[in-house]
């Protein structure tokens, strides 16, 4: 009897030693988490455990959102260490103790692989942190997991289903489960929207932060290319790639934005950011940020979806009422210069991926793009839905000294920068351009692929300029967003305008995980 009592006491002590508070953190902001830490309402360990529990409850069972590839096995240990340090902190860094999800094409040097969603890289463990992971760790943030994505950031097939990867399969939209989350940063967006983390990081080459933000009812920022280093990010395009914050509020996205900036000699694009970045973008969050601003409204998508048109017109009226001057624009570029971008991406993907694989060192799973194609074709899971046309096209290209590449790059940048955004903003003395981010999410279709109805991400994407998407409202149960974009390094002006719109409208609503529309 005495022996049984001793065992019971030992077990009770063990359970209490590793017990966590039951929390409800739905729609919690970074400030709310920090208030809880400082007041002692909950610990960082409690919060990390909560989000991991929610991933297991909602992402891996229940609605089975399929947004998280890997949970960091060291997340709770890191959280406990931060709790121990918290007692000595007089002021918290903006990201201290904040759980973050990374898109799984961003290197972490830990016990999580970096896969790009491809089974070719399912056991690829980078030998060093990406710049992004390093800066997050320095800030006291906790990388609690890696998010699913459209495989190879959607640079693979002639058509695809956004949010599908060979590693994890199809990610679901948390608003209506049979709807698509859009891609390629689908898992990052879904994790944020479904309250599986505080904030997340996605990457964009051409709409891959904007479209998932639109489809999942969150805020997304695509920074000017070079504001954040791409070192340690599996690349598509040196010219267009950038990572960026994804959050439920612009304030949280802006807190994250300033943490990652800086000049990284490993990424020459960041050299141009010197003198153009801010370690703190929160000073640009102004309630009256619309007042006196001249904003161009791009009308090219009108008539494609009357319900989206109605929400855009309502947003325009709101901005006018807040003191903004609206100038209607019929076009930014003429013709189809995006065809040059497709050529640029093909050349740069081959060059960038081969360099990335080489940097993995002697343990890299494949040597180059050619090997990736061969191994992928031999994998029945990888080949069950989609082909490899984009990969094969990239492999057929020469080096970056090729005349065709240089001409395509020059034409693309001239069309979207000099003769595009820069020209139109100079002509009308604009502070920003606004347009709908996209249409409501379509039904996921692994047979026919994606069904985009409208999108305006191309202008900021191909110019390499910044873009912010803010929830604009709902069509039925599905969210849609509004995009604010402009010149390079114009994040401060865009934040002022977007924050004023967000705070005056408050369209964000948490998802209900509906089974059908």
Residue pairs with C-beta under 8 A, 6 or more apart in sequence:
20 45
20 46
20 49
20 50
21 42
21 43
21 46
22 50
23 42
23 46
23 47
23 50
25 33
25 47
25 50
25 51
25 195
26 195
26 510
27 195
27 248
27 510
28 195
28 198
29 198
29 248
29 249
29 251
29 252
30 94
30 95
30 98
30 198
30 199
30 251
30 252
30 255
31 251
33 47
33 97
33 98
33 198
34 92
34 96
34 97
35 41
36 42
36 47
37 43
37 44
37 86
37 92
37 97
38 92
43 79
43 83
44 79
44 80
44 82
44 83
44 86
44 97
44 142
45 76
45 79
45 80
45 83
47 79
47 97
47 99
48 75
48 76
48 78
48 79
48 99
48 142
48 144
49 76
49 79
51 99
51 144
51 196
51 197
51 198
52 71
52 75
52 76
52 144
54 194
54 195
54 196
55 68
55 71
55 145
55 191
55 196
58 65
58 194
58 196
58 513
59 65
59 66
59 67
59 68
59 191
59 194
59 196
60 68
62 513
63 172
63 174
63 177
63 513
64 172
65 171
65 172
65 174
65 177
65 190
65 194
65 196
65 513
66 148
66 168
66 169
66 170
66 171
66 172
66 187
67 147
67 148
67 171
67 172
67 181
67 186
67 187
67 188
67 190
67 191
67 194
67 196
68 101
68 145
68 146
68 147
68 148
68 187
68 191
68 196
69 104
69 115
69 117
69 145
69 146
69 147
69 148
69 165
69 167
69 168
69 187
70 104
70 112
70 113
70 145
70 146
71 144
71 145
72 78
72 110
72 111
72 112
72 142
72 143
72 144
72 145
72 146
73 111
73 112
74 110
74 111
75 99
75 142
75 143
75 144
75 145
78 142
79 97
79 142
82 96
82 97
82 140
82 142
83 97
85 140
86 96
86 97
89 96
92 140
93 139
93 140
93 259
94 139
94 255
94 256
94 258
94 259
94 280
94 282
95 136
95 139
95 140
95 141
95 255
95 256
95 259
96 139
96 140
96 141
97 140
97 141
97 142
98 140
98 141
98 142
98 198
98 199
99 141
99 142
99 144
99 197
99 198
100 136
100 141
100 142
100 143
100 144
100 197
100 198
100 199
100 200
100 201
100 256
101 143
101 144
101 145
101 146
101 147
101 187
101 188
101 191
101 192
101 196
101 197
101 199
101 200
101 201
102 108
102 132
102 133
102 143
102 145
102 146
102 147
102 188
102 200
102 201
103 146
103 147
103 149
103 184
103 185
103 187
103 188
103 200
103 201
103 202
103 203
103 243
104 114
104 115
104 116
104 117
104 146
104 147
104 148
104 149
104 167
104 187
105 114
105 115
105 116
105 117
105 149
105 153
105 203
105 233
105 234
106 114
106 130
106 132
106 133
106 146
106 201
106 203
106 232
106 233
106 234
106 243
107 114
107 126
107 128
107 129
107 130
107 133
107 232
107 233
107 234
108 114
108 126
108 129
108 130
108 133
108 143
108 146
109 125
109 126
109 127
109 128
109 129
109 133
110 143
111 125
112 125
112 143
112 145
112 146
113 121
113 122
113 123
113 124
113 125
113 146
114 121
114 124
114 125
114 126
114 146
114 234
115 121
115 122
115 124
115 146
115 165
115 167
116 149
116 151
116 152
116 153
116 165
116 234
117 148
117 149
117 150
117 151
117 152
117 165
117 166
117 167
117 168
118 151
118 152
118 165
118 166
118 167
118 372
118 376
118 382
119 166
119 167
119 376
119 379
119 381
119 382
120 365
120 366
120 372
120 375
120 376
120 379
120 382
121 365
122 167
123 365
124 360
124 364
124 365
125 363
126 232
126 360
127 359
127 360
127 361
127 363
128 232
129 137
129 232
130 229
130 231
130 232
130 233
131 228
131 229
131 230
131 231
131 232
131 260
131 264
131 266
131 267
132 201
132 228
132 229
132 232
132 233
132 243
132 260
133 143
133 232
135 259
135 260
135 262
136 143
136 259
136 260
137 143
139 259
141 259
144 197
145 191
145 197
147 185
147 186
147 187
147 188
147 190
147 191
147 200
147 202
148 163
148 165
148 167
148 168
148 171
148 186
148 187
149 163
149 165
149 183
149 184
149 185
149 186
149 187
149 188
150 156
150 160
150 161
150 162
150 163
150 164
150 165
150 183
150 184
150 186
150 208
151 160
151 164
151 165
151 166
151 167
152 234
152 236
152 390
152 391
153 183
153 184
153 203
153 205
153 208
153 234
153 236
154 160
154 162
154 183
154 184
154 208
155 205
155 236
155 345
155 349
155 390
155 391
155 394
156 386
156 388
156 390
156 391
157 386
157 387
157 388
157 389
157 390
158 386
158 387
158 389
158 390
159 386
159 448
159 449
159 450
160 183
160 385
160 386
160 449
160 450
161 170
161 180
161 385
161 386
161 444
161 445
161 446
161 449
161 450
162 180
162 181
162 182
162 183
162 184
162 186
162 211
162 212
162 450
163 170
163 171
163 172
163 180
163 181
163 182
163 183
163 184
163 186
163 187
163 190
163 444
164 170
164 171
164 385
164 386
164 446
166 376
166 379
166 381
166 382
170 444
170 446
171 181
171 186
171 187
171 190
172 178
172 179
172 181
172 190
172 444
173 179
173 180
173 181
173 190
173 215
173 216
173 441
173 444
173 478
173 511
174 181
174 190
174 193
174 194
174 216
174 511
174 513
175 193
175 216
175 217
175 441
175 477
175 478
175 479
175 511
175 512
175 513
175 514
176 441
176 477
176 478
176 514
176 515
176 516
176 517
177 513
177 514
177 515
177 516
178 443
178 444
178 515
178 516
178 517
179 215
179 440
179 441
179 442
179 443
179 444
179 478
179 517
180 215
180 441
180 442
180 443
180 444
180 450
181 187
181 189
181 190
181 212
181 215
181 216
181 441
182 189
182 211
182 212
182 214
182 215
182 216
182 438
182 441
182 450
183 208
183 211
183 212
184 202
184 203
184 208
184 212
185 200
185 202
185 203
185 204
185 208
185 209
185 212
185 220
185 246
186 212
188 200
188 201
188 202
188 212
188 246
189 200
189 202
189 212
189 213
189 215
189 216
189 218
189 220
189 246
190 196
190 212
190 216
191 197
191 200
192 199
192 200
192 216
192 218
192 246
192 247
192 248
193 216
193 217
193 218
193 248
193 510
193 511
194 511
194 513
195 248
195 510
198 247
198 252
199 245
199 246
199 247
199 252
199 253
199 255
199 256
200 245
200 246
200 247
201 243
201 244
201 245
201 246
201 256
202 208
202 209
202 212
202 220
202 243
202 244
202 246
203 209
203 233
203 241
203 242
203 243
203 244
204 210
204 222
204 240
204 241
204 242
204 243
204 244
204 457
204 461
205 236
205 237
205 240
205 241
205 345
205 461
206 240
206 341
206 345
206 457
206 458
206 461
206 462
207 455
207 457
207 458
207 461
209 220
209 221
209 222
209 244
209 246
209 467
209 469
210 220
210 222
210 437
210 438
210 455
210 457
210 460
210 461
210 467
210 469
210 481
210 483
211 437
211 438
211 455
211 457
212 218
212 220
212 246
213 219
213 220
213 246
213 437
213 469
213 481
214 220
214 437
214 438
214 469
214 479
214 480
214 481
215 438
215 440
215 441
215 478
215 479
216 479
216 511
217 471
217 474
217 479
217 481
217 507
217 508
217 509
217 511
218 246
218 247
218 248
218 471
218 508
219 245
219 246
219 247
219 248
219 249
219 250
219 252
219 253
219 468
219 469
219 470
219 471
219 502
219 508
220 244
220 245
220 246
220 253
220 468
220 469
220 481
221 244
221 245
221 246
221 253
221 254
221 257
221 466
221 467
221 468
221 491
222 242
222 244
222 457
222 460
222 461
222 466
222 467
222 468
223 242
223 244
223 257
223 466
223 491
224 242
224 273
224 276
224 464
224 465
224 466
224 488
224 489
224 490
224 491
225 239
225 240
225 241
225 242
225 269
225 464
225 465
226 242
226 267
226 269
226 270
226 271
226 272
226 273
226 464
227 242
227 261
227 270
227 273
227 276
227 277
227 466
227 489
227 491
228 242
228 243
228 244
228 260
228 261
228 270
229 260
229 262
229 264
229 266
229 267
229 269
229 270
230 238
230 241
230 242
230 243
230 267
230 269
231 264
231 266
231 267
233 241
233 243
234 353
234 356
235 241
235 348
235 349
235 352
235 353
235 355
235 356
236 345
236 348
236 349
236 352
237 344
237 345
237 348
237 349
237 352
238 269
238 348
238 351
238 352
239 344
239 348
239 409
239 412
239 413
239 464
240 341
240 344
240 345
240 461
240 462
240 464
242 464
243 260
244 257
245 252
245 253
245 254
245 256
245 257
246 253
247 253
247 256
248 508
249 502
249 508
250 285
250 468
250 470
250 495
250 498
250 499
250 502
251 282
251 285
251 499
254 281
254 282
254 284
254 285
254 495
255 282
257 281
257 491
258 278
258 279
258 280
258 281
258 282
261 273
261 277
261 278
261 279
262 270
262 273
262 277
263 270
263 271
263 273
263 274
264 270
265 271
273 489
276 488
276 489
277 489
278 284
278 491
278 492
281 491
281 492
281 495
284 491
284 492
284 493
284 495
284 496
284 499
285 495
285 496
285 499
286 496
286 499
286 500
287 499
287 500
287 503
287 504
288 322
288 323
288 500
289 495
289 496
289 497
289 498
289 499
289 500
290 319
290 322
290 323
290 324
290 496
290 497
290 500
290 501
290 504
291 322
291 323
291 324
291 500
292 323
292 324
292 325
293 323
293 324
293 325
293 431
293 432
293 493
293 496
293 497
294 324
294 325
294 327
294 428
294 429
294 430
294 431
295 319
295 324
295 325
295 326
295 327
295 430
295 431
295 432
295 433
295 434
295 497
296 326
296 327
296 328
296 329
296 424
296 425
296 428
296 430
296 432
296 433
296 434
297 312
297 316
297 326
297 327
297 328
297 329
297 433
297 434
297 435
298 329
298 331
298 332
298 433
298 434
298 435
298 456
298 459
299 328
299 329
299 330
300 330
300 331
300 332
300 435
300 456
301 308
301 435
301 436
301 454
301 455
301 456
302 309
302 312
303 309
304 439
304 453
304 454
305 439
305 440
305 453
305 454
307 440
307 475
308 436
308 439
308 440
308 454
308 475
308 480
311 436
311 472
311 473
311 475
311 480
312 435
312 436
312 472
312 482
314 473
315 434
315 472
315 473
315 482
315 501
315 505
316 326
316 434
318 501
318 504
318 505
319 326
319 434
319 501
320 326
322 500
322 501
322 504
324 497
327 428
327 430
329 424
329 428
329 433
332 416
332 420
332 421
332 424
332 433
332 459
333 415
333 416
333 419
333 420
333 459
335 415
337 411
337 412
337 415
337 416
337 462
338 412
338 458
338 462
340 408
340 409
340 411
340 412
340 415
341 408
341 412
341 462
343 404
343 405
343 408
344 405
344 408
344 409
344 412
345 394
346 390
346 393
346 394
346 396
346 397
347 394
347 397
347 398
347 399
347 400
347 402
347 405
347 408
348 400
349 369
349 390
349 394
350 369
350 394
350 395
350 397
351 399
351 400
353 368
353 369
353 372
353 394
354 368
354 369
357 364
357 366
357 367
357 368
357 369
358 364
366 372
366 375
369 391
369 394
369 395
370 395
372 391
373 388
373 391
373 392
373 395
376 382
376 383
376 388
376 391
377 383
377 388
385 446
385 447
386 449
397 405
398 404
398 405
399 405
400 406
412 462
413 463
413 464
415 462
416 459
416 462
416 463
417 463
417 464
417 465
420 459
420 463
421 433
421 459
421 460
421 463
421 465
421 485
421 486
421 487
422 487
424 430
424 433
425 433
425 486
425 487
430 486
431 486
431 493
431 497
432 484
432 485
432 486
432 490
432 493
432 494
432 497
433 459
433 484
433 485
433 486
434 482
434 483
434 484
435 456
435 482
435 483
436 454
436 456
436 472
436 480
436 481
436 482
436 483
437 455
437 456
437 457
437 469
437 472
437 480
437 481
437 482
437 483
438 452
438 453
438 454
438 455
438 456
438 457
438 480
438 481
439 452
439 453
439 454
439 455
439 480
440 475
440 476
440 478
440 479
440 480
441 478
442 450
442 451
442 452
442 453
443 451
445 451
456 483
457 467
457 483
459 465
459 485
460 466
460 467
460 483
460 485
461 467
463 488
464 488
465 485
465 486
465 487
465 488
465 490
466 485
466 486
466 488
466 489
466 490
466 491
466 494
467 483
467 484
467 485
467 494
468 483
468 484
468 485
468 494
468 495
468 498
469 481
469 482
469 483
469 484
470 481
470 482
470 484
470 498
470 501
470 502
470 507
471 479
471 480
471 481
471 482
471 502
471 507
471 508
472 479
472 480
472 481
472 482
472 505
472 507
473 479
473 480
473 505
473 507
474 480
474 507
474 509
476 517
477 512
477 514
477 517
478 517
479 507
479 509
482 501
484 494
484 497
484 498
484 501
485 494
486 493
486 494
